[in-house]
Amino acid sequence: SSTVNGKVPSQYIAETQGKSWAVIIGIDKYLNLAGLAYAVDDAKSVASMLGRQGFTVSSLYNTQATKKAILRELRQNLVTRVQKDDRVLIFFAGHIGETPSTGKQQPVGYLMPVDTEPGLLADTAISVDLLRELSEALPAKQVLFLIDICYGGIAGRSQRSFPPMTSS
């Protein structure tokens, strides 16, 4: 497993000053996509581990994890709470998707909320570019995305994984 300065990411994050915030998203029962087996269990175990390490955790599971609710959590709730010495960990377990590349268009990666419509990713999913913008808008010292990737979201196409994004 990966380490940051020789420590697991959560330990590294918890040891620096400021408050620690986590947003945990887990979806196994999608409205318009095949279900998954362990995404919510994985998310709940991450949530309880972070809670024990002093994180203030907010979680969205299954039907709670709509695009609107996820964006409200990341865009409004975190922005109002987080201070400059704080750190934020965002964990997503669920389907991810990617639009096909067309000519000059690079493929775009998406996290897929519970209400994603497979043919309408730009409207109903959350692009990696938007996540990057949201993380840059946070005043936090560190923002760490952990994406627990479950393949097979869109018509079984092979998909690329994106590395976790960090901003400091």
Buried (B, 14 or more C-beta within 10 A) or exposed (E): EEEBEEEEBBEBBBEEEBBBBBBBBBBBBBBEBEEBEEBBEBBBBBBEBBBEBEBEBBBBBBEBBBBEBBBEBBBEEBEEBBEEEBBBBBBBBBBBBBBEEEEEEEEBBBBBBBBBEBEEBEEBBBBBEBBBEBBEBBEBBBBBBBBBBBEBBBEEEEBEEBEBBEBE
